[in-house]
Amino acid sequence: MESITLALMERIKEKMPQLRYIDEDYGQLDFRDDQYPVIAPAVLINIDETDWTTESAVRPTIQSGSTQVTLKLVLECYDDTHIDSTTEHKIEERTEQARQLFRAVQGFKLNSKMSPMTRIKSRDYAVGGNLKVYETVFEFLQRELLAKE
């Protein structure tokens, strides 16, 4: 799974050069401190889980997996965006960055053993009063051949 995480990090960096921080998600937003600071705008990547099905249990073993990946786009949200605040456009700016991340990842395929990634779920929420997180879950299928030992 590490090669998928790294490939996603590189893809997102290429498609969204304005990001200041791209990393795997190891709980930085849950325990915000100076040791592991998240500098927005940022993307955190987590390979959530893979459900495996065995196609052949004899050598060579063949398994198919359905993998879910969560991407968290973290943006600063200091602007007062209530109606007539004159900064309402900040909502659309943040939404556009979420769309940009979606476009960077939707259909991404690392190799021939992997299906294109497709979005299956999304949501947004606030963290700590000044950060907005746009979370998107993608899914892809993969196939592994475990050769004879």
trRosetta pair geometry for C-beta under 8 A, 3 or more apart (Angstrom, degrees):
i j d omega theta_ij theta_ji phi_ij phi_ji
1 4 5.5 -54 -162 35 53 114
1 5 6.4 53 145 -21 77 102
1 47 4.7 -151 -174 73 131 175
1 50 7.7 -146 -82 -28 121 131
1 67 7.7 175 -114 -142 105 143
2 5 5.5 -52 -150 35 39 113
2 6 6.2 35 155 -15 70 106
3 6 5.8 -54 -145 41 33 110
3 7 6.1 36 155 -21 66 108
3 110 7.0 113 126 -173 100 149
4 7 5.7 -54 -144 38 29 111
4 8 6.3 30 155 -19 63 105
4 47 6.5 88 85 -86 125 129
4 67 7.7 -13 161 129 175 158
4 69 7.4 -127 142 -88 125 138
4 110 5.8 -99 -108 -46 73 156
4 114 7.7 152 -102 -108 113 155
5 8 5.9 -58 -151 36 28 110
5 9 6.4 31 152 -22 64 105
5 24 5.6 9 -169 -90 138 108
5 45 5.6 149 -143 114 85 131
5 47 6.2 -90 -65 -31 101 111
6 9 5.5 -50 -148 32 34 114
6 10 6.5 30 155 -15 65 104
7 10 5.8 -56 -149 38 32 109
7 11 6.2 34 153 -21 66 108
7 108 8.0 158 133 163 108 123
7 110 4.9 83 107 -113 172 109
8 11 5.6 -54 -143 37 32 113
8 12 6.1 29 160 -17 67 108
8 45 5.5 142 101 -130 135 153
8 69 7.2 -172 -80 179 161 150
8 71 7.7 -140 173 -89 135 115
8 105 6.9 27 -141 -114 100 108
8 108 7.3 104 -105 123 77 157
9 12 6.1 -59 -147 39 25 107
9 13 6.3 27 154 -20 62 109
9 22 5.1 140 -148 135 85 121
9 23 7.5 43 -115 -95 123 21
9 24 7.9 -59 -66 -53 124 69
9 45 6.5 -116 -67 6 81 149
10 13 5.7 -54 -146 36 30 113
10 14 6.4 31 155 -20 64 107
11 14 5.8 -59 -153 35 28 111
11 15 6.2 8 159 -3 66 114
11 104 6.1 142 142 166 96 99
11 105 7.0 110 115 -92 133 66
11 108 5.9 52 -167 -130 167 142
12 15 6.0 -65 -139 48 29 100
12 16 5.6 -26 177 32 70 112
12 19 6.9 5 145 15 101 160
12 22 5.6 161 93 -129 124 143
12 43 5.4 -97 168 62 155 160
12 45 7.9 -162 -5 -61 150 125
12 71 7.9 170 -89 -140 143 133
12 101 6.9 15 -132 -133 106 84
12 104 5.6 94 -109 136 60 147
12 105 7.2 3 -78 -63 93 98
13 16 7.1 -75 -119 61 15 72
13 17 7.0 53 175 -97 57 56
13 19 6.9 -107 -109 61 56 121
13 22 5.7 -118 -67 17 91 158
14 17 7.5 -11 -161 -62 17 84
14 104 8.0 153 75 -148 81 115
15 100 7.2 172 143 166 102 90
15 103 7.5 -164 179 97 139 87
15 104 3.6 160 94 -117 158 115
16 19 4.9 55 121 -19 106 111
16 43 7.4 94 75 -26 147 134
16 97 7.7 83 -139 -157 127 85
16 100 5.9 116 -94 132 107 119
16 101 6.4 0 -54 -85 151 72
16 104 6.1 -63 -27 -58 102 157
18 41 6.4 29 122 54 92 137
18 97 8.0 -99 80 -122 131 113
19 22 5.7 62 128 -52 139 98
19 41 5.2 -96 -118 104 62 98
19 42 6.3 105 -165 -110 99 30
19 43 6.0 -30 -140 -5 150 98
20 39 4.7 -84 113 114 126 107
20 40 6.9 67 43 120 119 15
20 41 6.0 118 11 56 89 58
20 42 6.3 -57 65 -73 78 77
21 38 6.1 179 100 -157 156 58
21 39 4.6 129 -32 56 131 82
21 40 7.4 -60 32 -76 116 25
21 41 7.7 -175 35 102 79 40
21 42 3.8 -20 74 -112 101 108
21 43 7.6 178 98 29 63 51
21 74 8.0 -29 74 60 113 120
22 42 6.8 -176 -74 -159 42 69
22 43 5.0 6 -118 58 82 95
22 45 7.5 32 -178 -15 83 111
23 26 7.9 -69 138 8 111 93
23 28 7.3 72 83 -23 133 148
23 42 7.4 -17 18 -172 92 114
23 43 7.9 158 28 87 50 58
23 44 6.0 -17 73 -114 77 69
23 45 7.3 -161 104 24 32 85
24 44 7.1 42 157 -165 20 72
24 45 5.4 -62 -114 71 51 85
24 46 6.7 97 -171 -86 76 57
25 28 6.9 -111 -144 17 60 95
25 29 7.9 -25 -148 7 101 103
25 44 3.7 84 -82 159 93 110
25 45 6.0 -169 -13 64 90 26
25 46 4.0 -57 51 -52 119 104
25 70 7.1 -45 24 90 154 103
25 72 6.3 86 -90 19 136 121
26 36 7.7 -93 76 -167 104 160
27 30 4.4 -50 -167 37 86 120
27 31 5.8 30 140 16 105 100
28 31 7.3 -88 -145 59 22 70
28 32 6.9 57 163 -94 63 64
28 36 5.0 -122 -115 129 94 116
28 37 7.9 62 -164 160 116 9
28 38 4.8 118 141 -55 130 113
28 44 6.5 -156 39 -101 119 140
29 32 6.5 3 -144 -61 33 97
29 38 6.4 0 -74 -10 72 159
29 44 7.1 -120 -20 -4 112 162
29 72 7.1 -94 -19 139 148 158
29 74 6.9 -161 -84 -99 123 135
29 127 5.3 -50 -171 -155 113 161
29 131 7.4 -140 -133 104 108 152
29 133 6.9 36 -134 -78 162 142
31 36 7.6 56 92 53 93 118
32 37 7.6 55 -161 -123 79 55
32 38 6.9 -74 -119 19 97 104
32 127 7.9 131 -41 150 135 115
32 128 6.2 -9 15 -69 157 150
33 36 6.8 55 63 38 78 70
33 37 7.7 -99 98 -74 36 66
34 37 6.0 -5 -141 -57 39 105
38 42 5.2 -124 -175 35 92 166
38 44 7.4 -40 -123 -57 129 118
38 74 5.8 -12 156 102 131 164
38 131 7.8 47 96 -118 126 155
39 42 6.2 120 73 -60 48 119
40 74 5.0 -113 -101 121 100 90
40 75 5.5 129 -171 -135 126 23
40 76 4.6 157 93 -39 139 79
40 131 6.3 -175 -56 -122 147 100
41 73 7.2 -9 -169 -174 98 85
41 74 6.8 161 -155 84 49 62
41 75 5.3 1 -111 -104 90 72
41 76 7.4 -95 -67 0 64 80
41 97 6.7 -107 -142 -169 148 152
42 73 7.6 161 86 -156 46 43
42 74 4.4 -8 61 55 94 110
43 71 5.9 -16 -167 -169 105 98
43 72 6.8 152 -155 77 51 51
43 73 5.5 -19 -100 -99 81 60
43 74 7.3 -173 -80 14 29 80
43 101 6.6 162 -102 -124 130 131
44 71 7.3 152 76 -158 49 47
44 72 4.3 -7 53 55 99 107
44 74 6.7 49 -8 -21 102 117
45 69 6.8 -13 -166 -176 88 105
45 70 7.6 155 -155 84 40 55
45 71 5.8 -10 -103 -105 70 73
45 72 8.0 -148 -64 23 31 73
46 69 7.0 163 85 -158 48 58
46 70 4.7 -6 60 57 100 97
46 72 7.9 34 2 -8 104 103
47 50 7.6 -9 166 -39 107 97
47 67 6.6 -29 -160 -176 98 116
47 68 7.8 128 -168 86 52 50
47 69 5.5 -31 -108 -104 56 81
48 67 7.8 145 54 -178 77 67
48 68 4.3 -33 54 94 123 100
48 69 6.5 -164 2 -94 88 22
48 70 5.5 79 -53 -14 112 102
48 137 7.3 -1 -15 -136 147 108
49 67 7.3 -165 99 -140 38 58
49 68 5.8 15 50 41 72 103
50 65 4.3 12 179 180 113 129
50 66 6.7 157 -154 73 62 39
50 67 4.3 -19 -98 -94 91 83
50 68 7.7 -169 -78 16 47 64
50 142 7.6 -40 -140 41 129 117
51 65 6.5 155 74 -153 41 70
51 66 4.9 -9 54 53 97 96
52 63 5.0 -4 -166 179 109 126
52 64 7.2 146 -153 79 58 41
52 65 4.7 -28 -95 -94 69 93
53 63 6.6 155 77 -159 42 72
53 64 5.0 -16 60 62 97 91
53 65 7.4 177 18 -81 68 43
54 57 5.3 40 161 -73 138 82
54 61 7.0 -51 -145 -168 101 98
54 62 7.5 114 -165 82 58 55
54 63 5.3 -39 -103 -102 55 86
55 62 4.2 -46 65 99 113 105
55 63 6.5 -176 9 -97 84 26
55 64 6.0 73 -39 -13 112 98
56 60 7.3 57 97 91 127 58
56 61 6.2 -168 95 -140 78 39
56 62 4.4 50 34 29 100 98
57 61 6.1 5 -146 -120 29 94
58 61 7.1 176 78 -81 20 65
59 146 7.7 -88 -124 101 70 87
59 147 7.8 45 -165 170 94 32
59 148 4.7 77 174 -95 130 80
59 149 7.8 -112 -121 10 136 72
60 145 5.5 26 147 -177 133 90
60 146 6.0 173 -171 78 81 52
60 147 5.2 -30 -117 -116 120 37
60 148 6.0 -87 -79 -40 80 69
61 145 7.5 152 82 -160 51 43
61 146 4.1 -4 60 52 101 113
62 143 7.0 -5 -171 -174 92 97
62 144 7.2 168 -151 87 47 51
62 145 5.5 -12 -103 -105 78 69
62 146 7.6 -155 -71 19 32 75
63 143 7.3 170 90 -153 45 53
63 144 5.1 -6 60 58 90 97
63 146 7.3 35 3 -14 103 108
64 141 6.5 -6 -176 -173 100 102
64 142 7.2 164 -156 85 55 44
64 143 5.2 -21 -103 -101 73 77
64 144 7.9 180 -83 20 28 69
65 141 7.0 158 85 -156 46 55
65 142 5.0 -14 61 60 95 91
65 143 7.7 178 20 -81 72 31
65 144 7.1 25 -3 -3 113 107
66 139 6.3 2 -180 -172 90 111
66 140 7.8 177 -151 90 52 31
66 141 5.6 -27 -99 -100 65 72
67 139 6.8 159 83 -153 47 60
67 140 5.6 -17 60 62 96 76
67 141 7.6 158 16 -100 79 21
67 142 6.1 20 -6 3 121 115
68 120 7.3 -76 -122 44 101 137
68 137 5.7 -4 -171 -174 106 107
68 138 7.2 155 -154 81 55 43
68 139 5.2 -26 -98 -97 68 81
69 117 7.0 -40 40 -137 130 128
69 137 7.0 153 78 -156 43 57
69 138 4.8 -18 62 62 97 94
69 139 7.5 176 18 -83 75 31
69 140 7.4 10 -1 9 115 100
70 135 6.3 -8 -170 -168 102 99
70 136 7.3 158 -152 82 55 40
70 137 5.1 -26 -97 -99 74 77
70 138 7.9 177 -83 21 27 69
71 101 6.4 -173 132 163 141 127
71 105 6.6 -154 -25 -39 158 167
71 135 7.2 162 84 -151 50 50
71 136 5.1 -11 59 60 98 90
71 137 7.9 179 20 -84 68 29
71 138 7.0 33 -5 -4 108 108
72 133 5.2 -22 -165 -162 102 110
72 134 7.4 142 -159 70 49 45
72 135 5.1 -14 -103 -100 75 80
73 97 6.3 168 173 127 142 102
73 98 5.6 -171 55 -101 153 71
73 101 5.1 -140 -70 -23 132 162
73 133 6.9 143 73 -159 51 52
73 134 4.2 -15 59 59 109 99
73 135 7.7 -156 24 -70 69 34
73 136 7.6 32 -7 2 102 103
74 127 7.5 -41 -133 38 104 136
74 131 5.6 -11 -168 -171 94 120
74 132 7.6 152 -154 77 46 44
74 133 5.5 -16 -99 -102 69 78
75 94 5.2 167 97 -130 163 103
75 97 6.4 121 -80 76 137 150
75 131 7.0 142 73 -158 38 66
75 132 5.1 -24 66 62 93 93
75 133 7.8 171 22 -84 71 31
75 134 7.1 28 1 -4 113 104
76 130 6.3 -14 -152 156 74 89
76 131 6.4 -50 -106 -103 41 62
76 132 7.8 27 119 17 9 84
77 90 7.9 131 -138 145 66 125
77 94 7.2 24 -96 -87 95 152
77 126 6.8 -102 63 -121 153 96
77 130 6.0 177 60 -174 73 41
77 131 6.2 122 14 -139 100 11
77 132 4.1 89 -50 -23 138 105
78 130 5.9 18 -80 -149 74 99
79 85 7.7 129 163 129 89 137
79 87 4.4 -136 -177 146 122 141
79 90 4.3 117 69 -3 154 173
80 85 4.8 -150 112 -153 93 145
80 87 6.1 96 68 53 61 128
81 85 5.9 -152 -137 53 16 147
81 87 5.7 -95 -95 102 62 88
81 88 5.4 105 -164 -114 78 47
81 90 5.4 -119 -90 62 116 108
81 91 5.2 118 -171 -47 148 100
82 85 4.9 107 60 -41 67 121
82 88 7.8 -76 90 -86 19 90
83 88 6.5 36 -111 -87 44 134
84 88 8.0 50 -9 -41 18 122
85 88 6.0 130 51 -49 93 76
87 90 5.1 11 162 -11 90 118
88 91 6.0 -30 178 11 59 112
88 92 7.9 49 134 -5 70 98
89 92 5.5 -51 -162 39 56 111
89 93 6.3 62 141 -25 76 101
90 93 5.3 -48 -145 34 39 117
90 94 6.5 39 156 -18 67 101
91 94 6.1 -59 -156 36 29 106
91 95 6.3 26 150 -17 64 110
92 95 5.4 -54 -142 40 35 114
92 96 6.1 40 156 -25 67 103
93 96 5.8 -52 -149 32 28 113
93 97 6.9 29 152 -18 60 101
94 97 5.8 -53 -155 32 35 111
94 98 6.7 36 148 -18 65 102
94 132 6.1 14 -162 84 150 144
94 134 7.2 166 161 -43 95 129
95 98 5.6 -52 -154 35 37 114
95 99 6.5 39 148 -19 67 103
95 134 8.0 149 -113 -100 44 145
96 99 5.4 -49 -149 35 37 114
96 100 6.4 43 149 -25 65 102
97 100 5.4 -47 -148 31 35 117
97 101 6.7 37 152 -18 64 99
97 134 7.5 153 94 25 91 150
98 101 5.8 -50 -152 34 34 110
98 102 6.5 39 148 -21 63 104
98 122 7.9 106 175 -168 124 135
98 124 7.4 -59 -95 -80 154 124
98 134 3.9 -105 -104 166 120 162
98 136 7.4 142 -168 -41 94 121
99 102 5.4 -52 -150 35 35 117
99 103 6.3 33 153 -18 67 104
100 103 5.8 -53 -147 37 31 109
100 104 6.5 35 151 -24 62 106
101 104 5.6 -53 -149 32 33 115
101 105 6.5 7 161 -2 66 112
101 134 7.3 144 42 98 142 123
101 136 6.9 166 112 19 116 141
102 105 6.5 -78 -150 46 25 94
102 106 5.5 25 165 -27 70 115
102 119 6.3 -6 -143 -63 101 143
102 122 8.0 -19 -90 -89 120 146
102 136 6.2 -169 -90 -117 85 168
103 106 6.1 -43 -119 31 26 110
104 108 7.4 14 140 -55 55 127
105 108 5.1 -63 -157 -1 47 129
105 117 5.7 -59 162 95 85 140
105 119 7.9 98 96 -65 107 90
105 136 7.6 148 64 102 143 135
105 138 5.9 -113 142 -62 125 156
106 116 7.9 36 165 160 49 108
106 117 6.6 -126 -127 95 27 88
106 118 6.7 48 -144 -121 77 45
106 119 5.9 -38 -96 -22 101 100
106 138 7.5 -152 -91 -115 54 122
107 116 4.5 -21 -147 -170 46 129
107 117 6.7 -46 20 56 11 69
107 118 7.6 55 -63 -81 48 66
108 116 6.7 127 57 -154 27 72
108 117 4.8 -2 56 23 83 118
109 114 5.5 167 -158 97 76 99
109 115 6.9 -90 -113 149 109 21
109 116 4.7 -61 -59 -91 107 61
109 117 7.1 -167 -70 -9 55 75
109 140 7.6 160 -109 -141 69 139
110 114 5.0 42 45 39 90 154
111 114 5.5 84 55 14 66 104
113 142 5.6 44 136 -160 88 81
113 143 5.1 -127 -161 58 85 78
113 144 7.0 71 180 -79 137 49
114 140 5.6 23 -175 152 94 132
114 141 7.2 158 -155 85 48 50
114 142 4.8 -14 -102 -100 72 89
115 140 5.0 -176 69 -164 81 80
115 141 4.1 43 6 46 126 89
115 142 7.3 -125 8 -64 76 48
116 140 6.8 -139 108 -119 20 106
117 138 4.4 22 178 168 110 133
117 139 7.1 150 -152 69 66 28
117 140 4.6 -56 -93 -60 64 115
118 138 6.4 149 73 -156 26 81
118 139 5.9 -30 64 59 80 80
118 140 7.2 133 12 -80 71 65
119 122 6.5 -4 -174 -43 121 109
119 136 5.8 -51 -129 -175 108 111
119 137 7.2 105 -156 79 62 50
119 138 5.6 -50 -91 -98 47 73
120 137 5.4 -57 64 102 89 98
120 138 6.7 126 7 -133 85 23
120 139 4.8 37 -22 -8 133 116
121 136 7.3 161 90 -157 54 46
121 137 4.1 12 56 43 98 117
122 134 7.3 0 -170 178 105 79
122 135 6.6 165 -152 92 56 58
122 136 4.5 -9 -104 -107 96 73
122 137 7.1 -154 -70 19 50 70
123 135 5.3 -8 63 61 77 104
124 132 6.3 14 180 176 111 96
124 133 6.4 173 -151 89 63 53
124 134 4.8 -18 -101 -104 103 62
124 135 6.8 169 -91 16 43 74
125 132 7.6 174 93 -154 26 60
125 133 5.5 -14 63 57 73 100
125 135 7.3 -2 18 -1 96 117
126 129 6.8 52 161 -90 121 20
126 131 6.8 132 -163 81 61 55
126 132 5.7 -37 -101 -101 65 63
126 133 7.4 162 -105 13 14 81
127 131 4.4 -30 65 78 94 111
127 132 7.6 174 18 -90 78 15
127 133 5.6 55 -16 -23 116 116
128 131 5.5 40 53 20 102 104
